[in-house]
Structures are given as C-alpha cells and as structure tokens.
Amino acid sequence: MVPQETLYIGELRCRSLHGPSKVELITDAPTDNHGRGESFSPTDLVVTALSTCMITTAGIAAQKDGVSLDGTKIYAEKHMSADSPRRIAKIVIRIDVAPGVSTEYRPKFEHTCKTCPVALSINSDIKLDLRFLYAD
C-alpha cells in the first residue's frame, strides 16, 4: 500500500502528495474542459502512468538480463472521445528503443511492455496504438 493525499485547491486544480516521498504533483483541467491546462490533467496522468510503467517494468527485466535500455524514449498521446461520456478513447505510444537491444531480446522487451501492471489495468475499450521502433 502506498498512501497519497489529494487536496482540491480550487479552479479545477488539485495538489496530490505522495506519502512516502512527500513529492507533490499538481493537476489542472485541460483547456478544452474548462481548465487552464497549466499542468497534467488527470487523464494525461493515465497516459503517463502507462508509458512510464512500460519502460520501468521493461527496465527491471532488462537489468536482470544485463541489457541496457538507457536512452529509450517514449512518445505518447491521448485522444479523448468525441461523444459522451467524456473518456479516453485512444492512446498512442511509440517507443524509440535505444540502440544495442538485440533482435533476440526484442520479443521479451515488447511482451514486458505490453503486460506491465498499468497496461493490464486499463479498460479494454481504450484503443491502444503501440509501436516499437528500433535503431537498426
């Protein structure tokens, strides 16, 4: 269990505190939903959670296997539904894998990304467009 605390500070903005580290995170409603868009929105954090979970989980496995993923970059975008109720309809993720990840290791890397805890927790109604790009 990891405790956290969230305070609604007004004007569609929240401050969340991560219990163990005391790190604060501010969220703001997006401009297309009455907010100022000055920070991550709650739905942005779903996409951030997915992309960081993928690479963190893959990083754990790669460390154990003696493979370096240093320099791997992830581009992610969120697409909201056009109809009601407002929800995430699609997530696009492109993983630009650092050079040096062998052809033999790639299936394990991709499987680990696809089966990270956040990926397994996201509603199956959300379309996931996931691509892996290798340097060679």
Secondary structure as UniProt FT lines:
FT   STRAND          4..10
FT   TURN            11..12
FT   STRAND          13..18
FT   TURN            19..21
FT   STRAND          24..28
FT   HELIX           31..33
FT   HELIX           42..65
FT   TURN            70..71
FT   STRAND          73..80
FT   STRAND          88..97
FT   TURN            99..100
FT   TURN            103..105
FT   HELIX           106..114
FT   HELIX           117..121
FT   TURN            124..125
FT   STRAND          127..134
//
